Amino acid sequence: MERILSQSLPVDRLLTDKEVAEIFQVHRATIWRRVKDGTLPRPIRMGTISRFPQSEIIAALEAAKHKRAA
């Protein structure tokens, strides 16, 4: 299975809310407030687990940087 995925699809690392909070240097509760207000993308949910695709977090960070420059 791993071999099939590595050959056909690029794997986007899934981040926990704790890892996202470390990237933005904020508390985990702030991450969930930013999800609620639409500043950050909603996570992927798998049962009770929530994970944020790294590419979407990077895109949100780049959008914030672009918005700041404008």
Long-range contacts (C-beta under 8 A, 24 or more apart in sequence): 12-53, 12-54, 12-55, 13-53, 13-54, 14-44, 14-51, 14-52, 14-53, 14-54, 15-51, 15-52, 15-53, 15-54, 15-57, 16-50, 16-51, 16-52, 17-43, 17-50, 17-52, 19-52, 20-52, 20-57, 23-57, 23-61, 24-61, 39-64
